Amino acid sequence: MMQETQKKIKEIRMAIQDLLLYKNEKYGDSALNPKKGWYKGDSQNSILIRLMDKQARIDNNPDPLPRVNDVADIIGYCVLLLISMGVSAEDIAKFKD
């Protein structure tokens, strides 16, 4: 029988996946293929900047806990960063003991 925590992990993972796919469709593939305008850097640097912006939001939030939106965005940007680094599911599986 699946533990409650395992069930929640699967639910949150699916919700993050749905959010990432929704935003990718809505905004295009701008995180991994940024349009060349004012920003001239690569996708990895762009994602790192977005992560720093989220960190600043959390740091400047007067509430003791971060907003759910900011945490979900950080998770999403971390997934996109892994993709931009060329990481595969097999690479992640290697971390299992």
N, C-alpha and C positions, 0 to 999 in steps of 0.2 A: 504494500500500500504506500502511495506517495505521501511523504510528509507535507505538512502545511507550508513550510518554508519552500520546499521544492516546487510546489504548486504556484506559489507567489512569484518565484524566480521565473517560471515559464510565462506567467501572465504578464509580468513587467517586461520581459524580453520581447514578447509579441507586441505589446503596446509601444515600446520604443521602435521596433521594426516598422510598425504601421505609421508612426509619426515621421520617421525618416523617409519612408516611401512617399508619404503625403507631401512633405516639404520638398522632396526632390522633384515631384511632379509639379507642384505649385510654383516653385522658384527656379526650376531647371537644375542643371548639374553645376550650379555656381560654386559650390565648395571645392569640387575636384577639378573643375574646368572654369576658373574664374574668367569673366569677360575682361578683356584688356581695356581699361579706362584709366582712371587715376592710379589704381594699384598695378604695379608692374612685377610683383613677386610671383613665386610659384604657389601651388595649391597647399603644400605642407605649411609654408610660412603663413599663408592666409588663415588656415585652420588654427594654427597656434595663436595668431592674433585674436581670433574669435574666442578661443578658450580664455585668453587673458582678459578679454572684455567681460566674459561671464564671471571670472574670478573677481573682477572689480565690482560687478553688480552685487555679488555675494558679500564682499568686504564692506560695501557701502550701505547694505541693507540694515536698517535699524533693528529688525527682528533677530532674535537669537538663532533661528534656523533659516537656512536658505529656502527660497521659493522652489516649489516643485518644478516649475517651468525651467528655472535655471539649472537645476540638477539634471533634468531630462535633456536639455540642450547640451550640457557638458558630456553626458553619455553619448549622445548622437555625434558630437564633434570628435570624440575619442574614436568611435567606430569609423568615421570618415578619415581620420588621421591614419588609422591602421590600414585602411584601403589605399590611401595615397602613398603609404610606405611600401606597398606591394605585399602586405601580409595576407596569408591565406588561412583558411580554416585548419589546414594541416599544420601550419606554423603554431597556431594557438593550441591545437591538440597536444603538441609536444610538451606543454607545461603541466600536463597531468602526471602525477607521480605513479 
